[in-house]
Amino acid sequence: MRFLELPKAEFAGGELRYIFDTSACYVPEFRQAEQGFEVRLTAVPMPRRHVDYITRIYDPRLTDARVVTLLDNAGERVGYAELAMEHDGQVARITNLLVEDEYRRRGYGSLLVSRARTMAKSAGAISLRVYVSGINAGAVRFLQLQGMTLVGFSALEDELMLELGMKV
């Protein structure tokens, strides 16, 4: 296993294709608490849906973006992680995280998140953030297993903001 950084000059504008099936949508649920309120994610069943979309890496709107690919022992690309800095370098954002379909559920995603965390820490970030669609139930569950918690959401874009604080 090894990571390889993809040079921006060569890979800018490259495409990543996300394909997943889902039968649930994660939505924020608000509850009154003693001091204010609490928010948690609740999985709501929905009709099975196939999602297929394409995104680009090294989007020109990103600052200080870095993309790494994970290669297995045979040299096959199994996944990608793209990291960009936000908020004056205090927050590192995973802008793309993808494990190719045939390599999922083998620990590669955890390796990619770990690598993103290492990259974020070396850049001086104090937290690692990711935005994910609520209908990508598998990704939401995976990110929660990585220790990320809900810190925000956009109802208009059906997007959840999950974050992992890091000790500096």
C-alpha positions as CSV (number, residue, x, y, z in Angstrom):
1,M,0.0,0.0,0.0
2,R,1.3,3.5,-0.8
3,F,0.0,7.0,-1.3
4,L,0.9,9.0,-4.3
5,E,0.3,12.8,-4.5
6,L,-1.2,13.8,-7.9
7,P,0.5,16.9,-9.2
8,K,-2.0,19.8,-9.8
9,A,-0.4,20.8,-13.2
10,E,-1.1,17.3,-14.6
11,F,-4.4,16.4,-12.9
12,A,-6.3,19.7,-12.5
13,G,-9.8,19.3,-13.9
14,G,-9.6,15.5,-13.7
15,E,-12.9,13.7,-13.0
16,L,-14.0,11.5,-10.1
17,R,-17.2,9.5,-10.6
18,Y,-19.3,8.7,-7.5
19,I,-21.7,5.8,-7.7
20,F,-23.8,4.5,-4.8
21,D,-27.2,3.0,-4.0
22,T,-29.2,4.3,-1.1
23,S,-32.4,3.5,0.7
24,A,-32.1,6.0,3.5
25,C,-31.5,9.7,4.0
26,Y,-29.9,11.2,7.1
27,V,-31.6,14.3,8.4
28,P,-30.9,16.5,11.4
29,E,-33.3,16.0,14.3
30,F,-33.7,18.7,16.9
31,R,-34.6,18.1,20.5
32,Q,-35.1,20.4,23.4
33,A,-32.4,19.9,26.1
34,E,-32.0,21.4,29.5
35,Q,-29.7,24.1,28.2
36,G,-30.8,24.9,24.7
37,F,-31.2,22.1,22.2
38,E,-29.4,19.1,20.8
39,V,-29.1,18.0,17.2
40,R,-28.5,14.4,16.0
41,L,-28.7,12.6,12.7
42,T,-31.6,10.3,12.1
43,A,-31.7,7.8,9.2
44,V,-35.1,8.1,7.4
45,P,-36.0,5.2,5.0
46,M,-36.7,6.2,1.4
47,P,-37.3,4.3,-1.8
48,R,-34.1,2.7,-3.2
49,R,-32.2,5.1,-5.4
50,H,-29.2,4.8,-7.6
51,V,-26.9,7.9,-7.6
52,D,-24.2,8.5,-10.2
53,Y,-22.5,11.9,-10.4
54,I,-19.1,13.3,-11.5
55,T,-17.0,15.9,-9.7
56,R,-13.7,17.5,-10.6
57,I,-10.4,17.5,-8.6
58,Y,-8.3,20.6,-8.1
59,D,-11.3,22.9,-8.6
60,P,-9.9,26.4,-9.3
61,R,-12.0,27.8,-6.4
62,L,-10.0,25.7,-3.9
63,T,-6.9,27.1,-2.2
64,D,-3.9,25.0,-1.3
65,A,-5.6,21.8,-2.5
66,R,-3.7,18.5,-2.5
67,V,-4.9,15.2,-4.0
68,V,-3.5,11.8,-3.1
69,T,-4.4,8.5,-4.5
70,L,-4.0,5.2,-2.6
71,L,-2.4,2.4,-4.5
72,D,-2.7,-1.3,-3.5
73,N,0.2,-3.7,-3.5
74,A,-0.3,-4.4,-7.2
75,G,-0.2,-0.7,-8.0
76,E,-3.9,-0.4,-8.7
77,R,-5.6,2.9,-7.7
78,V,-8.2,2.1,-5.1
79,G,-9.2,5.6,-3.9
80,Y,-8.6,9.3,-3.7
81,A,-8.7,12.0,-1.1
82,E,-8.6,15.8,-1.9
83,L,-7.9,18.2,0.9
84,A,-8.2,22.0,0.8
85,M,-7.6,24.6,3.5
86,E,-10.4,27.0,4.8
87,H,-10.7,29.7,7.4
88,D,-7.2,31.0,7.4
89,G,-5.7,27.5,7.7
90,Q,-7.6,26.5,10.8
91,V,-9.8,24.0,9.1
92,A,-8.9,21.4,6.5
93,R,-11.7,20.3,4.3
94,I,-11.9,16.9,2.5
95,T,-13.4,18.1,-0.8
96,N,-13.3,14.6,-2.4
97,L,-13.1,11.2,-0.8
98,L,-13.7,8.2,-3.0
99,V,-12.9,4.5,-2.8
100,E,-13.6,2.7,-6.1
101,D,-16.6,0.4,-5.8
102,E,-14.8,-2.9,-6.2
103,Y,-12.4,-1.9,-3.3
104,R,-15.0,-0.8,-0.7
105,R,-15.3,-2.4,2.8
106,R,-11.7,-3.3,3.0
107,G,-10.4,-0.5,5.1
108,Y,-9.1,1.8,2.3
109,G,-11.5,4.6,3.2
110,S,-10.2,4.6,6.7
111,L,-6.6,4.8,5.3
112,L,-7.6,7.8,3.1
113,V,-9.2,9.6,6.1
114,S,-6.2,8.9,8.2
115,R,-3.9,10.3,5.5
116,A,-6.2,13.4,5.1
117,R,-5.9,13.9,8.9
118,T,-2.1,13.7,8.8
119,M,-2.0,16.1,5.9
120,A,-4.3,18.5,7.8
121,K,-2.3,18.3,11.0
122,S,1.0,19.0,9.1
123,A,-0.6,22.1,7.5
124,G,-1.5,23.3,11.0
125,A,-5.3,22.7,10.9
126,I,-7.2,22.2,14.1
127,S,-10.1,20.4,12.6
128,L,-11.0,18.3,9.6
129,R,-14.3,18.9,7.9
130,V,-16.3,17.3,5.1
131,Y,-19.6,18.1,3.5
132,V,-21.7,15.2,2.4
133,S,-25.2,14.7,1.0
134,G,-27.7,13.3,3.4
135,I,-28.8,10.8,0.9
136,N,-25.3,9.3,0.8
137,A,-26.2,7.2,3.8
138,G,-23.2,4.9,3.5
139,A,-20.8,7.8,3.5
140,V,-22.5,9.4,6.5
141,R,-22.2,6.2,8.5
142,F,-18.6,5.7,7.4
143,L,-17.7,9.3,8.4
144,Q,-19.3,8.9,11.8
145,L,-17.3,5.7,12.4
146,Q,-14.2,7.8,11.6
147,G,-15.1,10.0,14.6
148,M,-16.8,12.8,12.7
149,T,-19.8,14.6,14.2
150,L,-22.5,16.8,12.8
151,V,-21.6,20.5,13.2
152,G,-23.9,22.0,10.6
153,F,-26.2,21.5,7.6
154,S,-27.8,23.1,4.7
155,A,-31.5,22.2,4.2
156,L,-31.4,23.9,0.7
157,E,-28.6,21.7,-0.6
158,D,-29.4,18.6,1.5
159,E,-25.8,18.8,2.7
160,L,-24.5,17.8,6.1
161,M,-21.3,19.2,7.6
162,L,-19.3,16.7,9.7
163,E,-16.2,17.6,11.5
164,L,-13.3,15.9,13.5
165,G,-11.4,18.0,16.0
166,M,-7.7,17.3,16.2
167,K,-5.4,17.9,19.1
168,V,-2.4,20.0,17.9
